[in-house]
Amino acid sequence: MARELNVHHKTIQIAVHGDLGMKSFAWTPKHLITVKMKARRFKHAKKVLQYYKSSGGKVKIFSDKKIFTLDAVVNRRNDRYLATSIDQGGSHYRTKHPQQTMRLGVVASDGQKMLPYFFKPGEKVDTAAYYKVLRYTVLPWLKSSYLSGNYTWTQDGAPCHNSKKVRILSCQHGQFLAADMWPSSSPDLNPLDFSVWSVLESHDCKTSHANLTSLQQAIVEAWDNLTEEYIKKSCASVRRRVEAVIANNGGHIE
């Protein structure tokens, strides 16, 4: 701003901090929510809140997919280095097309978590792929972890979640929340999205990895280190977030 106005930076500081009482903040990336999406989020959030009020002690299960690459993840705002000049290092190198792995994460409101599941390299997560992991990985874990069936699998309205094949499977074998009930375009209501993935990246993606095996091992190790208490707290905050969405008429809450 000082350069644009051709004045000394101290002049800007005095005007901004002293006269206007303002502070400088970093830009915050947010997912796009249109007017139509806000209305839909508001409507579905009310349904979810009603479900929370009536579901008693049922365990809520949350899932999400995440792509990790071999390149290190750097937070330009928080990851800093000390030096007398910018020339003394601090470079962050990225490859053009780094190898990547996609994994499915599953956490529960009682603090449990499913072992990491990695999709095959290049595998498209369509209806067939989602059905396969649901039928042969997720459902066996749910049945062994919750013998009484006291759980609800939450899912959004993604096409692969709402296919006829998946709907039939969920009706026959599990306690699934209807895919069209959960608010779409709402990563701020999924504990994996708003909390867990960033924790994993801060641990296993601080440095670049030589190959996918190394990356996956680091992900598994970081996943194992997630405590039961942390998962409980992350999942418990979902209801407060749903209430915040309603209070904000379906708008952003972060």
Secondary structure, 3 states (H helix, E strand, C coil): CHHHHCCCHHHHHHHHHHHCCCCCCCCCCCCCCCHHHHHHHHHHHHHHHHHHHHCCCCEEEEEEEEEEECCCCCCCCCCCCCCCCCCCCCCCCCCCCCCEEEEEEEEECCCCECCCEECCCCCCCCHHHHHHHHHHHHHHHHHHHCCCCCEEECCCCCCCCCCHHHHHHHHHHCCECCCCCCCCCCHHHCHHHHHHHHHHHHHHCCCCCCCHHHHHHHHHHHHHCCCHHHHHHHHHHHHHHHHHHHHCCCCCCC
